[in-house]
Amino acid sequence: MNEIMKQCSTKGFVKTIEELLTKMFNCERVNVVLVHRWKRYLFRIVSVKGVDSYDIHDIGKGISGVVALSSSPIWTDKI
């Protein structure tokens, strides 16, 4: 937890969480999607050629949107 709290940027925080979850669940890859509840969208921070930007998605679409709106997890292997 101390490692996570040391991060002073959202990008660094997400990167640390993804690395820790990969180890925790013993999996190859983890994607963390952030939620902007007031503006009602999901987003990821992406880097293209060293330039950071947001990859924005409608909160009402897809499994991530359902989870964000309901605040309840979904466990599935059908992705």
C-alpha positions, 0 to 999 in steps of 0.5 A, a space after each residue: 500500500 505504501 508503494 501505491 500512496 507514493 504515486 503523485 500522478 494518476 498515471 503512476 497510480 494506475 500503472 502501480 495498481 496494474 502491476 500489483 493486480 497482475 502479481 496478485 491474480 497471477 495473470 498476464 495483463 490487467 487493465 484499470 479503467 477510471 470512472 468520472 461519475 459526474 461527467 458519466 464516462 469511463 477513461 484510460 490514460 494512454 501514451 502514444 509516442 510519449 504523449 499522454 491522452 485519455 481514451 474515453 468511453 460512454 459509461 452506459 455501454 459494455 461490462 465496465 459501464 455496468 459495473 461502474 453504474 451498479 458499483 457491483 463486480 461481475 465475475 465472468 470468463 466470457 470476455 
